[in-house]
Amino acid sequence: MKKIIIAIISILLLVTITGCNTTKKDNKLTILTTNFPSYDFARAITKEVPNTSVEMLLKPGTEMHNYEPTPKDIIKISKSDIFIYVGGESDEWITDLLDNIDTKNTKVIKLMDLVDTVEEETVEGMETEEDEEEVEYDEHVWTSPSNAITILEELNDIITNMDPSNESLYTINTSNYINEINNIDNSIKNIVNNSSRKELVFGDRFPFRYFVDEYNLSYYAAFPGCSSETEASAKTISFLINKVKEDNIPVILTIEFSNKKIANTISKETGAKVLELNSAHNISEEDFNNGKTYIDIMKENVEVLRQALQ
């Protein structure tokens, strides 16, 4: 249904959009992103740079997997100078959309093209999705600090190429943000290196494949990262409960906007604490309005990780 809606909207708008794009309209560089990490990275790079604007399509507090583009959104994409999207299952509607609108004056960036990607995997005890025949690549590339740094460097190059007059400002901003991520990376390495525990258990979806790979951690979870499921089978819950008991796991992890039902069930049976590890896919409206950043989220994650690996 989503593809049909996109096709109809695109056809209706094509005549009015085609040929109307201008690069840096009114000498202003406009950047449009689909989700929070790409928004925050672009915002950090362009911080206090005159005549730049960054906007996020996804409303704070909502799930990208359920997003429905509006005619206004489609016009924004076509008229933006730079459009950044993830490229995974959560925003697959964009592929159809880009085939039907004129983006000749828009630099389109797919985050998953900026770093090396890995396939989603099903680990022991995890629920498998029915009718899953095609290979799915994990789209949560920003959860790895090293990936976040690579993405920032790539975006800085792209933005600078479009607006070379402000190159020094963009470069300084990027360098400052990368330094903050490096500090977080060092904190995580210190926690992991000084902990005998290297195992995480999620009573939830698992969007942290790049994160655990970077720090050589193992994990168990109810669902893969892009699963649409929220109700786990008795078999899966029983497996996770036994795993927590057998390995003396102190913390059951959930992700942002989770109903926490699975984690709470495991906690009730094991006594393990329930804590949230935030994948930063999106943030609440309150946090968004207060200017919360990827750095802020990762600092909170450092403290959660400290407890989970104690």
N, C-alpha and C positions, 0 to 999 in steps of 0.2 A: 504493500500500500504506500509506503514512504517513497519508493521509486516512482510510482505513478504520480503522486502529488508533486514531486520535484520536477518531473518531466512536463507536467501541465503548467506549473508556475514558470519554468524556464522558457517554454515556448511563448507564453504570454508576454514575458518580459524581454525576450531576445531583441525584438525590434527597437524597444526604447533604450536598451543597454548598449547594443552594438554600436561602436563608433563614438560613444559619448565619454569614454574614459580619457582622463588626462593624468599624466604622471606628475606627482607633487603639485596637485592643484592648489593654487594660491600659495605656492612655495612651501607647502606643508607636507611632510612625509607622514602618510597614514599607514599604520600597521594594524591588521586585523588577525586575531587568533581564535582558534576554536576552544582551547581549554586553558586551565590556569597556569601550568608550568610554562608553556610557550608565551603566554601573556606576561608572566612575571619576568621571564628572561628578557623579553623585548623591552619591557618597562625599565628594567635595570640598566640595559645598554643605552637607552635614550633618556635616562634621568637628567632633568634640568637642561636638556638640549632644546634650544628654541625651535619652534615650528615643527614639532613632532607630536604625534598622538598615537596611543595604543589602546585598542578596544578588544574585549573578549566577547565572542558570540554566546557562549554558554553562560546562562544565568547562574550566579552564585547559589550554591545549595542544591543544584539539580544534577542529575546523572546524564552524562553524555550519551549513554546507551539508549536513552529514551528521547533524545533530542529530535525535534521536528523543525526544520528551517521554515522561516516565513518569507514572503516576498521581499520584505524590508531587509532581511538578512542577506538574501541573494544579491540585492542591489549593492549592499555594503561590500560584499566580496568582490564584485565586479569593479567597483570604484576605488578599492583600496590599492595602495602602491605595493604593499607586501601582504600576502595572505599566508598564514602558517597553520597547518593542520597536522594531526598525528599520523594518519595513514593506516590505522588499524581497524579492527572490527567496530569500535565504538563510533567512528565517523566515516564509515564506508559510503554513506550517502553522498559524500563530497565528490567521489569519483564520477558518479553519474551527473552530478551538478556541473562539474568543470567541463564535461563534454558538451554541455548545452548552453553555456554562456561565454561571452567574449572576455578573455583575460589577457589579451595581447599587451595591455599596459599594466598588468599586475604580475609581480614576481611571486609565483606560487612555490611554497616550501613545504616539503613533507618531512616531519621530524625523524621518521624511521629511516629516511635516506641519509641522515647525517651521521649515523653511528652504525656499528655492527649489531645486527639483531639475532635473536635466538628464538627457536620454536617454543611454543607453549608445551609443557610436559605434564603428564599425569603421574604423580608419585604415589607410593603405596598408601592405600586408604582413601584416596581422593575420589570424589564422584566424577564419573565420565559423562560427557554430554552425548545424547543420542543423535544419530545422523551426522556425526562429525567426521566427514571424509576428507575434506581439504586440510592441508597443513596451515595452522594458524601461527603467526609470529607474535610474540609478546610485544605489545605496543607501549608498555610502561617504561620506556627507555630512560626517562629522567630520574628514576628512583636510584640509579647509580650515580654517585657524585662525579666519577670520572666521565661518565656520559654527559652529565649536566655541563661540565666544563667544555667538552668537545662541542656541544650544541651552542653554548655561549660564544665560543670562538668562531664557529661557522656563521652564526647569525650576525656577529659583529662584522665579519668580512662582507656579508651580503648587504647589510644596512650601510656600511661605509661606502661600498661601491655605488649605491644609489644616492648617497648624500656625502660626497668626499669633502665638502667644505667644513663638515663637523667631525672629521676623522679623529682628531686628537681627543675630543670630548667622549666620543664613543669608545675609544681605546682605553681611556682612563677608567670610565665606568665599568667596562668589561673586566679589566684587570682587578679593580677593587672587589667586584662580585666574585671573581674566581678565587681571590685570596680568602674570602669568607668561606667559600665551599671547601677550600683546602684545609682550613682550620677545622671544619666539621669532619672532614675525611680523617684527619689526624686523631680527632677525639674518638671516632668509631674504631679506628685501628687499635688505639690504646685499649679500649674496652674489650675488643675481640682477643687481642694478644694476651691480655691479663685474665682471661676467663677460661676455665676448664670446660665450660659448656659451649657447644657450637651448634646448638639446635633450637629452632623456633617452631612453635605450634600455633597455627591460625584456625580459629573456629569461624572461618569466613572464607571469602575469595582470597586469592593470593596474587597480588600485583607486584611482587617484590623479587621477581626472578633475577633481574640485573643486579639488584642490591645484594642478594645472598651470594651470587656468583662472584661479585667483586671481593667479598670478605670471606669467602670459603666457608659459608655457613650451610647447614642442611636444614630442611624444613618439612613439615607436614601440614596439610590444609584440607578444608572441606571441598573447595572448588578451585579450578584454574582462575587466572586473573580476569579473563573477560567473560566468565560464565554469567548467565542471566539468572541462574538458580539461587534461591535463598533458603530453601528447605532441604536439609540433608537427610539421607536415609538413616534408619536406625543402625545399619551396618557401619556407615561412615562415622557417626557419632560415637558408637561403641569402640571403634578403632582408635579414635582420637582420645577418648577417655582412658583407654588402656595404655596408650602411648604416654600420656601425661603421668599416669601412676607409675609405670615401669621406669621412666627416665627422670622421675621427680622434677618435672617441669614446673617452675614457679609461676609462670605467667601464660595465660591464653590471650592471643592477640586478635584484634578485630581491625577493620579499616574504617575510614571516615564514612559517615552516613549509614552505617550498618545498623540493623535492628538488634544485633548482639544476641539473638535468641540461641544460636548454636553455642556461642562462647559461654553464655550464662548457664546453659545446660551442663556443659563440661565442667564449669567452675563449681556448680552445685554438687557434682559427683566427686570432685577431686580436691576441692579447696583451693585451687589455683586462682590467682588474681586475674581479672580481666582488664587489659589495657589496650589502648588504640595506637597502632602504628599507621601514620597518615601517609598515603601514597601521593598526596598533593594533586590528585587528578582534578579536584575542585575544592573550594572552601565555602564556608557559610557566608551568608549575606553580611552578617555582622563583622566577621573577620575581613571580608573583602573591603567593606567600607572603612575599616580601621587600618587598611594598608598592609595587612599581613603578607609576608613574602615566603618564597620557597626556603630561604635561609631560616626564617622563624620556625617553619614546620620541621625542618631537618634538625634544628636544635632540640625541639621537643622530642623528636624521634630518638635522638642520642640518649636522653634520659630514660625513655621507655626501654630501649635496647639494654641499657645498663642493668635494669631490673630483670629483664627477660633472660639475660645471660649470667646472672649472679649465681 
